[in-house]
């Protein structure tokens, strides 16, 4: 189920592009448009233990599910 999201929402996104599946959990919505959603998420830690923040622009057509996270 794809819900309407706004900037600042905390979401879980599952995508499928061909045979490649990705889950972004949890992530913060930075920007939305008719075709894309830009999210920011923690992609693990570096050798010093600091979180690595990544930004990803996801095409809405690749989104399998998008859920708001409380």
N, CA, C and O of each residue as an XYZ file, in Angstrom:
280
protein
N       0.838     -1.188      0.000
C       0.000      0.000      0.000
C       0.880      1.247      0.000
O       1.793      1.371      0.816
N       0.600      2.164     -0.916
C       1.366      3.394     -1.000
C       0.539      4.519     -0.393
O      -0.528      4.871     -0.895
N       1.052      5.069      0.686
C       0.360      6.142      1.378
C       0.893      7.491      0.907
O       1.994      7.586      0.364
N       0.093      8.527      1.126
C       0.532      9.885      0.819
C       1.517     10.318      1.904
O       1.229     10.210      3.096
N       2.659     10.799      1.484
C       3.681     11.225      2.438
C       4.045     12.673      2.182
O       3.863     13.201      1.084
N       4.564     13.301      3.225
C       4.994     14.686      3.135
C       6.406     14.806      3.674
O       6.904     13.901      4.342
N       7.042     15.917      3.384
C       8.385     16.196      3.869
C       8.433     16.052      5.390
O       7.582     16.589      6.099
N       9.423     15.330      5.880
C       9.596     15.143      7.314
C       8.988     13.865      7.861
O       9.264     13.499      9.003
N       8.166     13.174      7.076
C       7.561     11.925      7.534
C       8.610     10.828      7.674
O       9.564     10.767      6.899
N       8.428      9.975      8.656
C       9.272      8.801      8.851
C       8.556      7.634      8.187
O       7.407      7.344      8.519
N       9.228      6.955      7.245
C       8.567      5.922      6.451
C       9.447      4.672      6.302
O      10.651      4.693      6.558
N       8.799      3.602      5.884
C       9.475      2.383      5.460
C       9.147      2.217      3.981
O       7.975      2.209      3.606
N      10.169      2.085      3.139
C       9.968      1.981      1.699
C      10.541      0.651      1.210
O      11.677      0.302      1.531
N       9.749     -0.085      0.434
C      10.225     -1.315     -0.207
C      10.125     -1.104     -1.711
O       9.064     -0.748     -2.223
N      11.233     -1.325     -2.421
C      11.246     -1.109     -3.866
C      11.643     -2.384     -4.601
O      12.281     -3.277     -4.043
N      11.247     -2.439     -5.862
C      11.635     -3.542     -6.736
C      11.960     -2.943     -8.096
O      11.100     -2.336     -8.734
N      13.208     -3.114     -8.541
C      13.644     -2.614     -9.834
C      14.176     -3.807    -10.603
O      15.308     -4.238    -10.384
N      13.361     -4.343    -11.507
C      13.734     -5.578    -12.179
C      13.713     -6.710    -11.168
O      12.658     -7.032    -10.621
N      14.867     -7.320    -10.912
C      14.953     -8.386     -9.910
C      15.611     -7.905     -8.630
O      15.796     -8.689     -7.700
N      15.966     -6.635     -8.567
C      16.651     -6.073     -7.400
C      15.648     -5.478     -6.423
O      14.899     -4.562     -6.761
N      15.645     -6.016     -5.201
C      14.751     -5.514     -4.164
C      15.567     -4.732     -3.144
O      16.693     -5.105     -2.816
N      14.992     -3.651     -2.649
C      15.651     -2.859     -1.607
C      14.612     -2.426     -0.584
O      13.470     -2.115     -0.922
N      15.037     -2.414      0.677
C      14.170     -1.936      1.751
C      14.907     -0.833      2.489
O      16.020     -1.038      2.975
N      14.293      0.323      2.573
C      14.852      1.472      3.282
C      14.022      1.634      4.553
O      12.855      2.021      4.493
N      14.629      1.334      5.706
C      13.864      1.287      6.940
C      14.679      1.752      8.112
O      15.800      1.265      8.260
N      14.234      2.631      8.945
C      13.279      3.681      8.596
C      14.019      4.808      7.887
O      15.242      4.905      7.987
N      13.304      5.642      7.186
C      13.940      6.769      6.515
C      13.034      7.986      6.617
O      11.834      7.875      6.870
N      13.636      9.142      6.416
C      12.920     10.415      6.509
C      12.723     10.972      5.102
O      13.662     11.013      4.307
N      11.518     11.392      4.807
C      11.209     11.984      3.501
C      11.773     13.395      3.460
O      11.434     14.231      4.297
N      12.642     13.660      2.477
C      13.208     14.990      2.307
C      12.428     15.804      1.288
O      12.266     17.016      1.432
N      11.942     15.114      0.245
C      11.284     15.812     -0.853
C      10.358     14.836     -1.579
O      10.668     13.650     -1.687
N       9.245     15.324     -2.067
C       8.353     14.494     -2.867
C       7.995     15.235     -4.148
O       7.917     16.463     -4.176
N       7.783     14.472     -5.190
C       7.300     15.035     -6.448
C       6.337     14.018     -7.055
O       6.087     12.963     -6.471
N       5.808     14.338     -8.212
C       4.873     13.436     -8.870
C       5.544     12.121     -9.255
O       4.895     11.074     -9.264
N       6.837     12.165     -9.572
C       7.540     10.974    -10.054
C       8.504     10.347     -9.051
O       8.779      9.150     -9.132
N       9.022     11.134     -8.107
C      10.071     10.644     -7.213
C       9.816     11.003     -5.760
O       9.061     11.920     -5.437
N      10.478     10.240     -4.894
C      10.531     10.553     -3.471
C      12.007     10.530     -3.085
O      12.714      9.573     -3.400
N      12.474     11.569     -2.411
C      13.854     11.612     -1.929
C      13.822     11.359     -0.429
O      13.118     12.035      0.322
N      14.616     10.350     -0.005
C      14.640      9.969      1.407
C      16.072      9.989      1.929
O      17.032      9.925      1.162
N      16.191     10.080      3.239
C      17.482     10.060      3.918
C      17.417      8.945      4.960
O      16.435      8.831      5.693
N      18.475      8.119      5.022
C      18.465      7.011      5.968
C      19.878      6.711      6.450
O      20.857      7.146      5.844
N      19.975      5.966      7.543
C      21.265      5.571      8.092
C      21.681      4.268      7.422
O      20.947      3.280      7.463
N      22.857      4.268      6.809
C      23.350      3.098      6.087
C      24.485      2.439      6.855
O      25.539      2.151      6.288
N      24.272      2.201      8.142
C      25.300      1.564      8.955
C      26.222      2.592      9.582
O      25.897      3.776      9.663
N      27.376      2.119     10.024
C      28.338      2.996     10.686
C      29.697      2.883     10.026
O      30.013      1.877      9.390
N      30.502      3.930     10.183
C      31.869      3.880      9.688
C      32.770      3.276     10.762
O      32.277      2.852     11.808
N      34.080      3.229     10.525
C      34.998      2.568     11.456
C      35.077      3.260     12.821
O      35.525      2.653     13.794
N      34.649      4.510     12.900
C      34.651      5.239     14.167
C      33.336      5.095     14.931
O      33.199      5.627     16.032
N      32.377      4.384     14.358
C      31.093      4.197     15.008
C      30.078      5.282     14.715
O      28.978      5.274     15.267
N      30.443      6.222     13.845
C      29.505      7.282     13.463
C      28.560      6.758     12.385
O      28.963      5.981     11.520
N      27.308      7.186     12.443
C      26.338      6.769     11.440
C      26.623      7.381     10.086
O      26.970      8.557      9.982
N      26.473      6.559      9.034
C      26.627      7.050      7.668
C      25.236      7.366      7.130
O      24.411      6.470      6.951
N      24.988      8.635      6.877
C      23.692      9.071      6.367
C      23.752      9.096      4.843
O      24.645      9.708      4.257
N      22.791      8.424      4.209
C      22.713      8.407      2.751
C      21.404      9.038      2.308
O      20.390      8.968      3.002
N      21.454      9.650      1.147
C      20.266     10.229      0.528
C      20.002      9.468     -0.764
O      20.921      9.229     -1.547
N      18.762      9.092     -0.983
C      18.392      8.295     -2.147
C      17.142      8.887     -2.777
O      16.176      9.199     -2.080
N      17.162      9.041     -4.099
C      15.962      9.453     -4.823
C      15.365      8.198     -5.447
O      16.015      7.507     -6.231
N      14.120      7.917     -5.087
C      13.455      6.687     -5.505
C      12.315      7.035     -6.451
O      11.492      7.902     -6.159
N      12.279      6.347     -7.587
C      11.186      6.542     -8.539
C       9.917      5.919     -7.970
O       9.947      4.798     -7.462
N       8.815      6.635     -8.053
C       7.546      6.116     -7.519
C       7.133      4.827     -8.226
O       6.462      3.993     -7.618
N       7.510      4.638     -9.483
C       7.102      3.426    -10.197
C       7.824      2.185     -9.675
O       7.360      1.066     -9.898
N       8.963      2.365     -8.976
C       9.698      1.235     -8.406
C       9.223      0.869     -6.999
O       9.621     -0.164     -6.462
N       8.378      1.705     -6.401
C       7.939      1.470     -5.027
C       6.875      0.379     -4.986
O       5.837      0.474     -5.641
N       7.158     -0.665     -4.199
C       6.210     -1.750     -3.991
C       5.316     -1.421     -2.799
O       4.099     -1.601     -2.860
N       5.921     -0.939     -1.720
C       5.129     -0.510     -0.569
C       5.813      0.662      0.112
O       7.038      0.784      0.115
N       4.993      1.510      0.682
C       5.480      2.683      1.394
C       4.536      2.889      2.570
O       3.343      3.126      2.383
N       5.075      2.797      3.784
C       4.229      2.894      4.968
C       4.758      3.967      5.894
O       5.967      4.109      6.081
N       3.835      4.724      6.473
C       4.211      5.705      7.492
C       4.624      4.960      8.748
O       4.036      3.936      9.096
N       5.624      5.470      9.416
C       6.111      4.844     10.653
C       5.817      5.795     11.801
O       6.170      6.972     11.745
N       5.178      5.291     12.829
C       4.827      6.132     13.981
C       6.014      6.332     14.893
O       5.902      7.012     15.913
